[in-house]
Amino acid sequence: MADHRRINVEEIDGVTVARFVDKKILDETNIQHIGDQLFSLVDDDGRQKILLDFENVEYLSSAALGKLITMDKKVKAAGGKLKLCSVRPEIYEVFAITKLNKLFDIREDQERALEGF
């Protein structure tokens, strides 16, 4: 892949942990790259247990939320499980307003998120 990776991926106890590189996920091109990289974890690598770590993320656009919803559908269709962790309060508020906090399994930190996989 010629573009820069927008997520760092590591494996912890059989769970794929994807950390976002960017503090601000606002730019449409970046969001497209992030989506492609996340989707390939499921589509190409067949990963089923995925944790998205938002520790670095300070801003998230609504277009990025769309990618997360698509990712959730892909993981569920593959019989897998998707969780989010380390979401800042101001970003969590966006999830709450859009009722996406009901769709996503959002945990306080990585340790807690890894517990129930």
C-alpha positions, 0 to 999 in steps of 0.5 A: 500500500503506497499511502501512509498507514492511518492505523497501527495494528497489533494482536493481543490475546487473539484480539486485533487492536487497531490504534488510530494514528491521527489526532483529528479524523476529519479529512475525507481522504484520511477517513477513506484510507482508515475505512479501507484499512479497517475493512481489510482487517475483516475482508482480507485478513478474516479477523473477527475480534477487533478493538478500536483504540481511540486514545490518540483521537481528539476530533472525529467527523460524522463521515468517520462515524459512517465508516465505524457503522459500516465496520460494525456491520462487516464484523457482525456479518463475519460472526465477529465482535467489535469494541471501542475503547479510550474514547474521550468524553467530548467524542463519546458525547457525539456517540451519545447524541447519535445513539451510537453508544447503543450500537457500539460496545464502548469500554473505558480503556484497552484493558477493560475492553480486552476482558470480555472478548 
